[in-house]
Amino acid sequence: MALPFRQRIFLILVALTAVPTALAVVGWALAVRTVGPSAGARVGWEEVAASARDMVDRIDTTRLAPR
């Protein structure tokens, strides 16, 4: 049984919007999953922590010699 013209057009339009959207969502999810916990970000934060520790050591006033 053939569908009426309006239903065929409606199904085609739904397919033209739903399929690319679904592919985009799946692609986004896969990209986030593979890139998420990257080692590069961890290294960057370790450098920030090291520079913060260095800054705290340099401005530590408890190690100053009395006058």
Secondary structure as GFF3:
##gff-version 3
##sequence-region A 1 67
A	DSSP	alpha_helix	5	35	.	.	.	ID=ss1
A	DSSP	alpha_helix	39	58	.	.	.	ID=ss2
A	DSSP	three_ten_helix	61	63	.	.	.	ID=ss3
###
